Every structure is written in structure tokens, then in C-alpha cells.
Amino acid sequence: MMIDGRSIAEDVYGMLLADRESISHKIRLGIIVGIDDPVIESFLRIKKRAAERLGVEIVRVDLVGADTGQLIAAVRTLSEETDGVIVQLPLSENVDTDAVLAAIPSGKDVDANGPQHDPSVFAPVANAVGEILERSNVEIKGKNVLIVGHGRLVGKPVEEWFHKHLVRTSVVTDSINLERQSPDADIIILGVGEPGLLKPSMIKEGAVVIDAGTAELGKKVVGDADPACAAKCSVFTPVPGGVGPIAVAMIFKNLFELASRR
């Protein structure tokens, strides 16, 4: 089954439009951008379009070249002025990313990236993975789940999501262990950003492959899985058009949840 992420996202937006009617105040989403990156800009354009259809005002702050202190100050200011704050990752290498994310108040942490984020709000990618598994009727209990990569945007929050659903996972961060473990995995979640990392020869028939990895290759956004993997999978998410659109919708689901508490 090839997942149509755009179609699923449309369903989520339909529900959010209904939820929007119960929130009387103007909803504002603050986004801080710390580096110039074409993939980031692509994601931001998608977020902007989604915000416009949902009646959300985007407050974008560009701080390319800013240091840790300047970014923390911007986070604190935006937190006072908006219903939710996103620090668009990655930031530059000279910045203490953990310190910047820790400055986001739990009630404003839309991406659930901070150490004290609201426990009822999952990271958008983790929510997207859960939505795909549920809609595809994939049973997760007792399955061999392999998470490829352990970054703060995909691997860590997805691992947290599975653990909260009482499902054990294995995590690999290198190609050698991936080749060793992927043939036995029932469910594989990818989030490395290395084009074509997972090959058809590395997975078993009927595997579920959810590709949340993104990178730019030849001016195109591609995923971590070779598209040819789809022929062996019971569930497969393409890049683009798979996890990404759903994750963007989940950003606004989180935002509406936090905004409704004001």
C-alpha cells in the first residue's frame, strides 16, 4: 500500500477547520529560522499555505547568524506574542540548540522538542507515524520495530511514541547495523536524511516502511528509502508526499490543542 500523505493531511485539516470554530481568538504561530537552507524553505512554504487555510497568522523571525543568547531572547519574545513557537531546525553549529529549545515554555512548544514539553502533545512526525499506522490497520504490539536514526526530529520522538504505546524498539544509527537488523524488522521508521540508504534487498516481504528522512538530491527532496522498496512493502510512504504533509498538519493539530487552553 502506497500512502497518500496529502490525502490524509486533507482529512486532518477538515477536522481542524471544525475545531477552529471553537477557538475565538486570533491564533498566531511563531517560527524562528536560524540558517539558510532550501529544504527548510520548502517546509516553511508548506506551513505557510496550511496556516492561511486554517486562519492562522505566521510570525516569522529570521535570525541567520544569531548566537545562542539572541535566539533564546527571540524565543521568549515570541512566546509572549503567540500561541505556539517553532524553532526551525537545524540551527548553526555554533548555537547551543538544547538551550534554545529549553527556552520554549511547555504550553507553547508546538514541535514538542523542548525537555519540558506538554506530555499530551507529541512531536508532529511521531503523530504522523501514528496516524499512518492507524489508518493502515498496522498492528504494532509484538512487532519488531526498527528506528533508523536517533535525531531530535524523527528518531527520538518516534521512539518515545512507541514506548508510550508499550512497544519496544531497536535503534540503529549506522549502515552496518542497519544491514544486519533490517531484514528481520516488521516496521522500519527512517529519519536519517541519507538518500537511498534502505535498499529492497535489505527488507523482507510485507515490511512496513515509513520514510521520514529528507534530503536534497539534484534539487529534489528525496527520502532515505530507495523508492524500489515499495514493491516489497505492505505499507510504504513516498518522499515527497508521504510523512511530510501529515506532519505539517500535525503541527497545527498541536497548535490548536495548545491555543484552546488560553
C-alpha positions, 0 to 999 in steps of 0.5 A, spaced: 500 500 500 502 506 497 500 512 502 497 518 500 500 523 505 496 529 502 490 525 502 490 524 509 493 531 511 486 533 507 482 529 512 486 532 518 485 539 516 477 538 515 477 536 522 481 542 524 477 547 520 471 544 525 475 545 531 477 552 529 470 554 530 471 553 537 477 557 538 475 565 538 481 568 538 486 570 533 491 564 533 498 566 531 504 561 530 511 563 531 517 560 527 524 562 528 529 560 522 536 560 524 540 558 517 539 558 510 537 552 507 532 550 501 529 544 504 527 548 510 524 553 505 520 548 502 517 546 509 516 553 511 512 554 504 508 548 506 506 551 513 505 557 510 499 555 505 496 550 511 496 556 516 492 561 511 487 555 510 486 554 517 486 562 519 492 562 522 497 568 522 505 566 521 510 570 525 516 569 522 523 571 525 529 570 521 535 570 525 541 567 520 547 568 524 544 569 531 548 566 537 545 562 542 543 568 547 539 572 541 535 566 539 533 564 546 531 572 547 527 571 540 524 565 543 521 568 549 519 574 545 515 570 541 512 566 546 509 572 549 506 574 542 503 567 540 500 561 541 505 556 539 513 557 537 517 553 532 524 553 532 526 551 525 531 546 525 537 545 524 540 551 527 548 553 526 553 549 529 555 554 533 548 555 537 547 551 543 540 548 540 538 544 547 538 551 550 534 554 545 529 549 545 529 549 553 527 556 552 520 554 549 515 554 555 511 547 555 504 550 553 507 553 547 512 548 544 508 546 538 514 541 535 514 538 542 522 538 542 523 542 548 525 537 555 519 540 558 514 539 553 506 538 554 506 530 555 499 530 551 502 533 545 507 529 541 512 531 536 508 532 529 512 526 525 511 521 531 503 523 530 504 522 523 507 515 524 501 514 528 496 516 524 499 512 518 499 506 522 492 507 524 489 508 518 493 502 515 490 497 520 498 496 522 498 492 528 504 494 532 504 490 539 509 484 538 512 487 532 519 488 531 520 495 530 526 498 527 528 506 528 533 508 523 536 514 526 536 517 533 535 525 531 531 530 535 526 530 529 524 523 527 528 518 531 527 520 538 520 522 538 518 516 534 521 512 539 518 515 545 511 514 541 512 507 541 514 506 548 508 510 550 504 505 546 508 499 550 512 497 544 519 496 544 524 498 539 531 497 536 535 503 534 540 503 529 544 509 527 549 506 522 549 502 515 552 496 518 547 495 523 542 497 519 544 491 514 544 486 519 537 488 523 533 490 517 531 484 514 528 481 520 524 488 522 516 488 521 516 496 521 522 500 519 521 508 521 527 512 517 529 519 519 536 519 517 536 524 511 541 519 507 538 518 500 537 511 498 540 508 504 534 502 505 535 498 499 529 492 497 534 487 498 535 489 505 527 488 507 523 482 507 516 481 504 510 485 507 515 490 511 512 496 513 516 502 511 515 509 513 520 514 510 521 520 514 528 522 512 529 528 507 534 530 503 536 534 497 538 530 491 539 534 484 534 539 487 529 534 489 527 532 496 528 525 496 527 520 502 532 515 505 528 509 502 530 507 495 523 508 492 524 500 489 522 498 496 515 499 495 514 493 491 516 489 497 512 493 502 505 492 505 505 499 507 510 504 504 510 512 504 513 516 498 518 522 499 515 527 497 508 526 499 508 521 504 510 523 512 511 530 510 504 533 509 501 529 515 506 532 519 505 539 517 498 538 519 500 535 525 503 541 527 497 545 527 493 539 530 498 541 536 497 548 535 490 548 536 490 543 542 495 548 545 491 555 543 484 552 546 487 552 553 488 560 553 
